[in-house]
């Protein structure tokens, strides 16, 4: 039996009154029981609570109009920039947080039946996630979004395996999984807190004669999404030991996935000054294009046959060469956001409330090499993957994301990593990768803001704007990456060990938003980290001082256009920034 309890709090590092604080609590237990000589039970249970208060986001660039709004109705001292001191929370009463509670229970039973083995894996998972986001990303009390998501999953897998060591080894099995997902989301828009925007709306020739009072169009768009999923598969795998040094493995799997979803969108006029029909018209596609009242149910079923072929050759006792081919899929589904309730789009000729399954064919060749009688290891691999109907999510430039499928993407790359013990105490490791990842064809991708503005100048609106991203790079796929680490561990007394470590990483440019907006490309960067530790020789405790990003490099992991571009926020961007130079003191005691 084993039990672990962990509690960890990391204060915010963004140097603001509302910087991000992360608190985590976890309990994990393992019970291993040999019921008989041939029957073993392994029970694992885990509970996690992860609370994040605050968010590391900034307005990195603001249009002149947006800057005037931020300074006039939010913070007089506002200044856009990639700076850790620029962000301030506005909806204080709602908070800014991401809280997750999750539990996992898994029971594995393994029964030896002669030379064969029957294994059963039964698992149950659940989580509840709640968050509140400042979705204007600025000092304005303007936009706020939040959601509560609940998820439950039960799975059962049965595996029948043959004896090992013979000419043929095999594995056969079946898998079943059922899921329930519910998501309640709200989008709060308070136009009256930004009078110039409210006046801009009221001055529309169609609305001006109505003399609408202030606060009349403030609202809360609510979405309820429920989805039930049932999946099952059967599979088998054979390994032929052709010689003592040559092995061929083949596998095949048949899968079916069934999904049923229900979505309900409602609108709440916070002032109560307008009737539901007129308020819905104002918030709908014909006017503000924010959300609609809607309701629909969808179902989809799909089946796939996938497989793999793997050949391994032990060229020597220290070198293993391999080649592998496999195909796979990611099941399609439904757009749970879809605040406008969009279904069939005549321009695109498809139901935009759903997205199709994504499929991939990939192959890889590589080598695993043991160096100098075990003092080191070297791994190398060249790979290529071709994806069809890649699932993508793109910001629509207004108030939401559109989920759909790109036509085809192609990924090709080479990676290598090495670890080597220079002495018993000094270990060096390094890794490098080259990646060429691009859309093979994607003719109807969403526009970036520059293209939207050109389209508006030509047509008078945003509708129908698309760009051809065929040949363009994928998100989060830098061409080159490299890291290097050095670790030194030595005993300084009979009971104490000293550990020293330093690592370096470098990344090429990274495309962060898949509309290829040049404002949302993270330039190449490098970072240094270091660690010094003191530990008991028997492993009972360790204390460590860790320094991260010692060069104080400013980088971002995510960013996008600020919503509601039509109201002065065009060419205004937010970014979620990585921590600056930080130092952590950690302690662990094993009992």
Steps between C-alpha positions, in 0.01 A plus 500: 500500500624848418354843572611846393375843608619815325423866560659775296448874463681721253448875547449719198802629315341761273560784750142631500229518761321216323789278390445128464525274807490123454396269785493125464401222737520131412448167674601175332476145630604161360400159633670191355350163604598149394166323557647166388819384338342566158271799571611855578296814566641851473278785619595863437306804618585868461343833586630833371395857563666766289409865563637783288420855613584779258627478145827601334352705217577844358383726220812486288379740231203738490351713226472875568126460553545209740770690692267797543224270628733324742632826640166679509285226650743261664848607607625857424856369512443213257778438250506202265813293495651162567548584866432306816353804677229605254210270583230583756178318586170676449205277603627465858174347623525213248867425547748361252569131557517144370406234757508126429406203718569156357490140619625177343448143616650204310493130577727264307455126540758266347431129487758245384323215319770251419743678271241761401398814687159664528505864611202716588532877539198681645517877545278789605592867453315816588580869517334834561650815351390855576649823372442871452689691232542869425444467126565861406847439655515863612415741783146544361197355681369386164523128416503201732469133427471198728400138500438195714585166339432154641632176351465131585660204324488126555717257306558127491779321313569128471837370372595141416873446448697200386817352647816688412822376348352288222499558127160671518370714784154653492269734686124532454259726677181701519436849637183686599465860616202719587511872578266773620596866452303808605612858450325818619657816359411868529619807309436832674515821293450836680489760223389774742840487675661627177272789394668572161430143387143511625450835322648357180239226505213733583599737217434233240234644264272205571519551877537877539126574471429263790692712755611190689600572861843420641543142629222374270728277294713367789458126505616152587508228237474155650577165341422156634667207325456131581668210324488123547765285333526123465809343344613143459774318316649156446862447410774249456878513463752236390876498543707264287849434638650429158849453643665576833570849365202574273139560612189593300188628677165563331179621655146586398213671686135557416327787685157659514412836657148629562426851627174671593493869587245757607563873499286782637583868472309768691533878528451705815434873459652626826304827501165340416421803284459312169273212407671168429439509125651843441790435736570173318499684167753758632737232632460280193682474165305788343633751754761444774574140395560385859255221578151367427234306683507154344448133568596190305595136540763319295623143464790349313651154461824395342710188469867454418743221429857584597821307519875502538806316371830510689832338406789489750852374434771461763795578274736444794461467876518882518306609190131448425356628173127527436236604249138564583180580310167580663173671431258651748214741551351760731122475522285784371255687717300813565594864556404548865560878482298607192327786682324607179335160464635459147399181322500473120715766334400556138829672413708204622239241408520306827370480854739722698368380836694176446851409397619184331740232615871559441713222350876447482746270325852507641826317468828520687849353477753527779775356713560443870867470585681415824833684524827386656372192683202673655650837590265674261211464261414660166155501339429625147181505294375632167123518461227616266126533562218593263177626656161536335214717631714649776283643779569872553354777715529859376391829659230666291621855572187584696399298805570130452687216334398297198587130512542318171731290286795599288542289188847348538822554693843346463757459777858389441784506748815360656584484870791371703582485869807386687590440864858425604672439835831684473582370850293324764397844629479709181224436246440698181184482289394677182216489249440664163213494255415621151136527401328594175128523579264670257150498356506295184167658403277738695328727252221635725688593817378790715649842433737689728416857597696665216306290250172572678562874464573463128185291459289756690633779276393301193169351615390702804507205742695204640277224362659281234862588573730199452868449424694217337752357749621221271874467560490718814654378830294342779442640846751420774743326264841676500737395224790434739534437874799412717568436867810414702530393864782427740449327836759439774416287807751411769514397864641771729481286816385156608141627525472796259496529120550818299333550164577769242325542168463744215302476178468711189222503240457679171197518272452636151207731416158364607169577327253548786172580320395288204387799291875583464465855633856632509429667835450154652830336413739433788850582377783253564624501859726321746472439875729385780395312813708378795456287812698431818381237747599343830361156576524220751703210363223257593251697289279601794506875428624758252513881495561685173538856376385535138553796269292519181538729200815648650546735205151647561394428140151630423294250300135409454321168456164621371337812365230623267294796387305684767126436438258744336739638240219704342473723808852643495700191594624408153877438504490466881653184644538319830773254593535248779855541619746247638650555846801735515813419700385303804651316794336214688591330826361147523511234769389137492484244778432133435337292772 
